[in-house]
Amino acid sequence: MTMSRRTEKLGSTIRQELAEMIMREINDPRLTGLPSITRVKVSPDLSIADVYVTIMGTQGQQNAALNALRHSAGMMRTKLTKVLSLRQAPYLKFHIDEQLKKELAVMSLLDKVAEENARIDRERAAAEAGEGEPSEPQEEPQETDQEDHQEDQDR
């Protein structure tokens, strides 16, 4: 579902306004780990704004902060209506941004793959330079050996 220019602009404005409110106006002891709003998706009919947040801390602290935000949603919606000069601001639904967690996990895996590839390249270079066998026995799947052999023939 693509967002229209209007809903995108409204989402961006809501994101900025909510960030200000969270910092300045919500004095809830459950709000630890300074919640950060990563994105706001407004429904096409402008009735609902899904607010995605990241919150530092343990799972318990994250849940407590999320509940604090949900508890303050009505007050924030009322203020948004005034600030944005809307007849009625969208209902605010707060969610932990799982997409960001997934992106960080993928980045971490890519780093591990790069390190492993660099290690394998160093061992191959050492073996080709006649320094003997690689330090660890290599257990690679058959396909990889054939691909390597094909690469050697292509050179």
Secondary structure, DSSP 8 states (H G I E B T S, - for coil): ----HHHHHHHHHHHHHHHHHHHHT---TT--S--EEEEEEE-TTSSEEEEEEE--S-HHHHHHHHHHHHHHHHHHHHHHHHHTT-SS--EEEEEE-HHHHHHHHHHHHHHHHHHHHHHHHHHHHHHHTTS-S-SS-----HHHHHHHHHHHHH-
